[in-house]
């Protein structure tokens, strides 16, 4: 089960906490705190003895074809005004926590066999553990964006990322 983000640390910092069920008797905890120019991401997995924890449960993937047409300008506003910029840069070779998204529109095509660029980008937003970019770890990006964003907002984000 997923919890609502809860405050952590002193006032004046942007912070979030996510907890996911990772199986019977197991949970995954991810905390992120943004303080000035630094971001701290903490992750812990717990499990009962004799059980294996796993990645958080992921909602059924939204099919890109079922989304309304995206508007790149609206996606840019959403990207800039949401948690995306806490972990992703749009500047080339600039890693914050996750990979730089500069050029992601071109890289998305061919990243996964039999996926279009927009299908890959959508899956990367709603099921970020489906494909992990080399050099980065699993379970850092929350898998909650499918429930946080409307279908229109998801389409807008994909349309914006295709322009990068």
N, C-alpha and C positions, 0 to 999 in steps of 0.2 A: 504494500500500500504506500502511497506517496503522501508526503506531508506538505503543508503549505510552507513557503520560505519563512524562516524565523530569524530574527536579529541575532547576530553574534558579535562579540567584541564591543569596543567603546563606541559611543555615539559619534556621528560625523563621518563614518565610513560606509561605503556601499557594501552590503554583504547579503549572502543568500546561503541557505542550507537546503539540501535535497536528501530525502531518504527513500530508497526503493526496496521493495521486497525482491530478494535475489534467490528465492527458493524457500522451502519450508525451514523455518528456524534461522534464516540467513537474511542479512540486510546489507545494503551498500549505502554509505554516507558520503556525500560530497559537500564540502563547504567552500565558498569562495568569498574573498574579501578584497575590495579594491580600495587602496589607500594612496591617494596622490597618484604618482606614476607607477606604483607597484601593485601587482595583483598576486594574491596568495591563494592557491587552490590546495585543499587538503582532502584526502580520500582515505576512507577506511572501510574494510569489509569485515563483517562479523559472521560467524557461523557456529552452530552447535558442534561439539566434538563429533567427528565421524561423518559430517556433511560437507559438501563442497558448495561454496558460494558461487554465484554466477553473475552475469551482467543483469542490469535491471530489466524488468519486463518491458517490452516495447509494444505500443498500440499497433493495430493492423495498419500497414502502410497505405497511405492515401495514394491512389493512382494519379499520376500527373494529368492524364487525359480527363479526369473528373474535375479538375480545378478550373475555376473561371480564368479567362485570360488575365495575365499579370500586367501591371503597370510599373515599369522600372522606376519611375520617379517616386511612386508611393513606396516601393520596396526600399529605395535608398533612404527615405525618411524613416521607415520602420527599422532598417538596419542601424542607422545612426542613433535612433532614439530608444533602442532596446539593449539587451545584454550582449548583443553580437560584438560590439566594439570593445567590450571588456576583455575578450580573448582573441579576436581576429583583427589584423591590420589590413588595410587596403593598399599599403605601400609595399613595393617589391622587397623581398628578402627581410621583412620585418616580422619577427615572431614575437608575439606577446605571450600567449599560452598555447593557442592552436596555430595552425599554419596560416601564413599570409594568404589572403584571398585575391591578391593582385594576379590577374591572368587566369583566374579560376574558370571563367567562361570557356576559354580555349582548352584548358587542361581537362575539363569535365568530359568532353567528348573523347571516348576511348579509354577513360579511366577504368570502367568496368565493362567487360564484354557484353554485348547485346543491350546496353543501356544507351539512351540518348543523353545528351548533356543535361537537359532539364530533368530527366528521370534521376540521374546521378545526383544532381544538386538537391532535389526534393528529398531523396533518400538520406542524403548527408545531413539534412536539417532535422528530419523526423526520426531517423534511426542512425545516429552518428557512429555507432559501432559496426555498421554493416561493412564499411571499408575504412581502414585506418591508414592514413598517409604515413609513409615510412619516416621514422624518427619521432613519432608521437605515440602516446599511450592510449589504450582503451579506457572507456568509462570516465573521461574527463568532461566531455561535453554532455550536458543533460539531455536525456531522450524525451523531454516533456514538451517540446515545441509544437508537436501536432495538436496537443490539447490547449496550448496557450495561444496559438494563432488561429484565426479563421482560415477557411479554404482560400478566400480572396487574399489574405495577407501572405499565405504560403506561396500563392501564385505570384504575388508582387515581389516577394523576396527572391524567388527563382529568376524572375524577369530581370531584376537588378543585378544579381550575381552573373547572369549571362553577359552583361555588358562590361564586366570587369576583366 
